[in-house]
Amino acid sequence: MLTTNVIIKTSTFRKEGGVPVLDKNGKEAIIMNPVYGAIPNRAMVISGSAAENNKFKTDKIYTVQIREVKSNEYGRQFQHTNLGEIKTIDLVINANSLKEGYGEAKVIEISSTIEENVEAPELQAAAE
């Protein structure tokens, strides 16, 4: 199963036309855009309730651990752990070391089932 640490910037996840996507509790979903490191495409959007529980706020930068958990009827599932907010100035000052440690920002394209990804080199590299 995949586990990765990534530095992300949060934004409100919006439908076409700019309307925020709301979860069943009426909270706005969050999209995590990578700044450094690799993030699975199926882990980029979390519900507003999950974001609130992890203390994610929009337009902030965080270090996040993303860990694959047991799949369900919707496919592969991921758990997000907020490892802390990073101030913009710290991101700028430490850009070279962060890039060296986390790598370039990229999205790992994964399918809904593990079997379909057996040959995906990005997935294998990120899982190591």
C-alpha positions as CSV (number, residue, x, y, z in Angstrom):
1,M,0.0,0.0,0.0
2,L,1.1,3.5,-0.8
3,T,2.3,6.0,1.8
4,T,3.8,9.4,0.8
5,N,4.6,12.7,2.4
6,V,3.9,15.8,0.3
7,I,3.8,19.5,0.6
8,I,0.5,20.9,-0.6
9,K,-1.4,24.1,-1.0
10,T,-5.1,23.9,-0.2
11,S,-7.9,25.5,-2.2
12,T,-11.7,25.2,-2.3
13,F,-12.7,22.4,-4.7
14,R,-15.2,23.9,-7.2
15,K,-17.6,22.5,-9.8
16,E,-17.7,23.9,-13.3
17,G,-18.9,27.5,-13.0
18,G,-17.0,28.1,-9.8
19,V,-19.6,26.7,-7.3
20,P,-17.9,25.1,-4.3
21,V,-18.6,21.3,-3.8
22,L,-20.3,20.7,-0.5
23,D,-20.2,17.5,1.5
24,K,-23.2,15.9,3.3
25,N,-22.6,18.3,6.3
26,G,-22.6,21.4,4.1
27,K,-18.8,22.0,4.4
28,E,-16.7,22.9,1.3
29,A,-14.5,20.2,-0.1
30,I,-10.7,20.9,-0.3
31,I,-8.4,20.2,-3.2
32,M,-4.7,19.6,-2.4
33,N,-2.3,20.8,-5.1
34,P,1.2,19.6,-4.7
35,V,4.1,22.1,-4.2
36,Y,6.8,19.4,-3.6
37,G,6.4,15.7,-3.7
38,A,4.0,13.2,-5.3
39,I,0.3,12.9,-4.5
40,P,-2.0,10.2,-5.8
41,N,-4.7,11.7,-8.0
42,R,-7.4,9.9,-6.0
43,A,-6.2,11.6,-2.8
44,M,-6.2,15.2,-4.0
45,V,-9.8,16.0,-2.9
46,I,-11.1,15.6,0.6
47,S,-14.5,16.4,2.1
48,G,-15.0,19.6,4.0
49,S,-15.6,17.6,7.2
50,A,-12.4,15.6,6.8
51,A,-10.5,18.8,6.1
52,E,-12.0,20.4,9.3
53,N,-11.1,17.3,11.3
54,N,-7.5,17.6,10.1
55,K,-7.4,21.4,10.7
56,F,-6.9,22.2,7.0
57,K,-7.9,25.7,5.9
58,T,-8.1,27.0,2.4
59,D,-5.2,28.9,0.9
60,K,-2.6,27.5,3.3
61,I,0.5,25.3,2.8
62,Y,0.9,22.1,4.7
63,T,3.1,19.0,5.0
64,V,0.7,16.0,4.7
65,Q,1.2,12.3,5.0
66,I,-1.1,10.4,2.7
67,R,-1.5,6.7,3.5
68,E,-3.5,4.2,1.5
69,V,-6.0,2.3,3.6
70,K,-8.4,-0.6,2.9
71,S,-10.3,-0.2,-0.4
72,N,-14.1,-0.1,-0.3
73,E,-16.9,-0.1,-2.9
74,Y,-15.7,3.2,-4.2
75,G,-12.2,1.9,-4.9
76,R,-8.8,2.8,-3.4
77,Q,-9.0,4.9,-0.3
78,F,-6.5,7.3,1.4
79,Q,-6.1,8.8,4.8
80,H,-4.7,12.2,5.2
81,T,-2.6,13.4,8.3
82,N,-1.8,17.0,8.7
83,L,1.9,17.2,9.8
84,G,1.8,20.9,10.1
85,E,1.4,24.2,8.3
86,I,4.4,25.8,6.5
87,K,4.6,29.5,6.3
88,T,5.3,30.9,2.8
89,I,8.5,32.6,3.9
90,D,9.8,29.2,5.1
91,L,8.8,27.6,1.8
92,V,10.8,30.2,-0.1
93,I,13.9,30.1,2.2
94,N,14.0,26.3,2.2
95,A,13.0,25.8,-1.4
96,N,16.2,23.9,-2.5
97,S,16.2,21.5,0.5
98,L,12.5,20.9,0.2
99,K,12.8,20.1,-3.5
100,E,15.7,17.8,-2.8
101,G,13.9,16.0,0.0
102,Y,10.4,15.8,-1.5
103,G,11.1,16.0,-5.2
104,E,9.3,17.9,-7.9
105,A,5.5,18.4,-7.5
106,K,3.7,15.7,-9.4
107,V,0.4,13.8,-9.4
108,I,0.6,10.0,-9.5
109,E,-2.1,8.7,-11.8
110,I,-3.6,5.7,-10.1
111,S,-6.6,3.6,-11.0
112,S,-9.4,2.6,-8.6
113,T,-7.9,-0.9,-8.2
114,I,-4.3,-1.9,-7.2
115,E,-4.2,-4.6,-9.9
116,E,-4.4,-2.1,-12.7
117,N,-1.3,-0.3,-11.4
118,V,1.2,-3.2,-11.3
119,E,3.3,-1.7,-14.1
120,A,3.1,2.0,-13.0
121,P,6.7,3.0,-12.3
122,E,5.6,6.3,-10.5
123,L,3.5,4.3,-8.1
124,Q,6.3,1.8,-7.4
125,A,8.9,4.7,-6.9
126,A,6.5,6.6,-4.6
127,A,5.7,3.5,-2.5
128,E,9.4,2.9,-1.7
